[in-house]
């Protein structure tokens, strides 16, 4: 009997040792699980906040232009009252046109010619004579007197510099145009300071 038991035990061991457990798939590391791709926040970060048109730009949309397009995102606007029949106006225009070229390249300032010529076509011819794409309106065009910060001049040439909301910054001779960079920098510095104060208030 002992011999039979020993034989049976030996056979059982052989069966057990010859049995090979089926290969098991390695347990997945939870950190390696594939997740649905998350929407990148970079796209949102890249999208800069679009500058909103201020009161001046909105008001200019309601004024029929004799020529040119208005920069809707300017920080500073200059209402330049001038005419082709005015000697001092014509003397000032070449320098103003040069300043205007810089403004267009910079993108932060705009001049709007408020022409005193008899007709809108006369205003258009006046500005086009300088090969300039400065936006121009006739002084009697509808809604001109509603432009924020604008006042009709007692005599020309006359310039009024305002911020995007129509707050008057400078007024007087057309040479106030030369100060547009300084006024833009002041406005940007004030805006940056206001943002810093707001950020500190949120902390």
C-alpha positions as CSV (number, residue, x, y, z in Angstrom):
1,X,0.0,0.0,0.0
2,X,2.8,2.4,0.9
3,X,4.3,1.7,-2.5
4,X,1.0,2.6,-4.3
5,X,0.6,5.8,-2.3
6,X,4.2,6.8,-3.1
7,X,3.6,6.1,-6.7
8,X,0.4,8.1,-6.7
9,X,2.1,11.0,-4.9
10,X,5.0,10.9,-7.4
11,X,2.6,11.0,-10.4
12,X,0.7,13.9,-8.8
13,X,3.9,15.9,-8.4
14,X,4.7,15.2,-12.0
15,X,1.4,16.5,-13.1
16,X,1.7,19.5,-11.0
17,X,5.2,20.3,-12.2
18,X,4.3,19.8,-15.8
19,X,1.4,22.1,-15.5
20,X,2.2,25.5,-16.8
21,X,-0.1,28.2,-15.7
22,X,-1.4,30.3,-18.6
23,X,0.5,33.5,-19.1
24,X,-1.2,36.4,-17.4
25,X,-1.3,39.8,-18.9
26,X,0.7,42.2,-16.8
27,X,-1.4,44.4,-14.6
28,X,-1.7,47.8,-16.2
29,X,-0.1,50.6,-14.3
30,X,-2.9,53.2,-13.7
31,X,-0.5,55.9,-14.7
32,X,-0.1,54.3,-18.1
33,X,-3.8,54.3,-19.0
34,X,-4.6,56.2,-22.1
35,X,-6.7,59.2,-21.4
36,X,-8.9,61.1,-23.7
37,X,-6.8,64.0,-25.0
38,X,-7.5,67.1,-23.0
39,X,-8.3,70.3,-24.8
40,X,-5.2,72.5,-24.9
41,X,-5.5,75.7,-23.0
42,X,-2.8,77.1,-25.2
43,X,-5.4,78.1,-27.8
44,X,-7.2,80.1,-25.3
45,X,-4.0,81.7,-24.1
46,X,-3.0,82.6,-27.6
47,X,-6.3,84.3,-28.2
48,X,-5.6,87.8,-27.1
49,X,-8.4,90.0,-25.9
50,X,-9.6,92.0,-28.8
51,X,-9.4,95.7,-28.2
52,X,-12.9,97.1,-28.1
53,X,-13.9,100.1,-30.1
54,X,-14.2,103.2,-27.9
55,X,-16.9,105.9,-28.0
56,X,-15.1,107.8,-30.7
57,X,-14.8,104.9,-33.0
58,X,-18.4,104.0,-32.5
59,X,-19.6,107.6,-33.1
60,X,-17.5,107.8,-36.3
61,X,-19.4,104.8,-37.7
62,X,-22.5,107.1,-37.7
63,X,-20.8,109.8,-39.7
64,X,-20.6,109.6,-43.5
65,X,-17.0,109.7,-44.6
66,X,-15.8,111.6,-47.7
67,X,-12.8,109.2,-47.8
68,X,-10.7,106.7,-45.9
69,X,-11.2,104.1,-43.2
70,X,-11.1,104.9,-39.5
71,X,-8.8,102.9,-37.1
72,X,-11.3,101.4,-34.7
73,X,-8.7,100.4,-32.1
74,X,-6.8,103.7,-31.7
75,X,-6.0,105.0,-28.2
76,X,-5.8,108.6,-29.4
77,X,-7.8,110.4,-32.1
78,X,-7.2,113.9,-33.5
79,X,-10.0,115.9,-35.1
80,X,-8.2,118.1,-37.6
81,X,-10.3,121.0,-38.9
82,X,-8.8,122.2,-42.2
83,X,-9.6,123.2,-45.7
84,X,-8.0,123.5,-49.2
85,X,-8.6,127.2,-49.4
86,X,-6.9,128.0,-46.1
87,X,-3.2,129.0,-46.5
88,X,-2.1,128.1,-43.0
89,X,-3.9,124.8,-43.3
90,X,-1.9,123.9,-46.4
91,X,1.3,124.9,-44.8
92,X,0.7,122.6,-41.9
93,X,-0.5,119.6,-44.0
94,X,2.8,118.1,-45.2
95,X,4.1,117.7,-41.7
96,X,0.8,116.3,-40.5
97,X,0.8,113.8,-43.4
98,X,4.2,112.6,-42.3
99,X,3.0,112.2,-38.8
100,X,0.0,110.3,-40.1
101,X,2.2,107.8,-41.9
102,X,3.8,107.0,-38.6
103,X,0.5,106.7,-36.9
104,X,-0.8,104.1,-39.4
105,X,2.3,102.0,-39.0
106,X,2.1,102.2,-35.2
107,X,-1.6,101.6,-35.0
108,X,-2.3,103.4,-31.8
109,X,-3.4,106.8,-33.1
110,X,-5.7,108.2,-35.8
111,X,-6.4,111.6,-37.4
112,X,-9.8,112.4,-38.8
113,X,-9.9,115.4,-41.1
114,X,-13.0,117.5,-40.6
115,X,-13.0,119.4,-43.9
116,X,-14.3,122.9,-44.3
117,X,-14.4,122.8,-48.0
118,X,-17.9,123.5,-49.6
119,X,-18.7,119.9,-50.5
120,X,-17.8,116.4,-49.4
121,X,-16.1,115.9,-52.8
122,X,-14.0,119.0,-52.1
123,X,-12.9,117.5,-48.8
124,X,-12.1,114.2,-50.6
125,X,-10.0,116.0,-53.3
126,X,-8.2,118.0,-50.6
127,X,-6.9,115.0,-48.7
128,X,-6.3,112.9,-51.9
129,X,-4.1,115.7,-53.2
130,X,-1.6,114.7,-50.5
131,X,-1.8,111.0,-51.5
132,X,-3.0,110.3,-48.0
133,X,-5.6,107.8,-46.9
134,X,-6.5,109.8,-43.8
135,X,-10.3,109.4,-43.0
136,X,-12.1,112.6,-43.9
137,X,-15.6,113.9,-43.2
138,X,-17.3,117.1,-44.1
139,X,-17.9,119.5,-41.2
140,X,-21.7,119.6,-42.0
141,X,-22.1,115.8,-42.3
142,X,-24.8,114.3,-40.1
143,X,-23.6,113.5,-36.5
144,X,-20.2,115.3,-36.8
145,X,-21.1,117.6,-33.9
146,X,-22.0,114.5,-31.8
147,X,-18.4,113.1,-32.0
148,X,-17.1,112.7,-28.4
149,X,-14.8,115.6,-27.5
150,X,-15.4,117.5,-30.8
151,X,-16.2,121.2,-30.9
152,X,-16.5,123.3,-34.1
153,X,-13.5,125.7,-34.4
154,X,-13.8,129.5,-34.5
155,X,-11.0,129.5,-37.0
156,X,-8.9,127.0,-38.9
157,X,-6.5,125.1,-38.8
158,X,-7.5,123.7,-35.5
159,X,-6.9,120.3,-33.9
160,X,-8.4,118.5,-30.9
161,X,-6.7,115.4,-29.5
162,X,-8.9,113.0,-27.6
163,X,-8.7,109.5,-26.1
164,X,-10.8,106.6,-27.3
165,X,-13.7,107.7,-25.1
166,X,-13.6,111.4,-26.3
167,X,-11.8,112.9,-23.3
168,X,-9.9,116.0,-24.5
169,X,-6.2,115.6,-24.1
170,X,-4.9,118.6,-26.1
171,X,-6.4,121.3,-28.4
172,X,-5.1,124.2,-30.4
173,X,-2.9,124.5,-33.5
174,X,-2.4,121.5,-35.8
175,X,1.0,120.9,-34.3
176,X,-0.6,119.2,-31.3
177,X,-0.5,116.2,-33.7
178,X,3.2,116.0,-33.0
179,X,2.5,115.0,-29.4
180,X,0.5,111.8,-30.2
181,X,3.2,109.4,-29.1
182,X,3.6,111.0,-25.7
183,X,-0.1,111.0,-25.1
184,X,-0.4,107.3,-26.1
185,X,2.4,106.4,-23.7
186,X,0.7,108.2,-20.9
187,X,-2.6,106.4,-21.6
188,X,-0.8,103.0,-21.7
189,X,1.1,103.7,-18.5
190,X,-2.2,104.7,-16.7
191,X,-3.9,101.5,-18.0
192,X,-1.0,99.3,-16.8
193,X,-1.1,100.9,-13.4
194,X,-4.9,100.4,-13.2
195,X,-4.5,96.7,-14.1
196,X,-1.8,96.3,-11.4
197,X,-4.1,97.9,-8.8
198,X,-6.9,95.6,-9.8
199,X,-4.7,92.5,-9.6
200,X,-3.6,93.5,-6.1
201,X,-7.2,93.9,-5.0
202,X,-8.0,90.4,-6.1
203,X,-5.2,88.8,-4.0
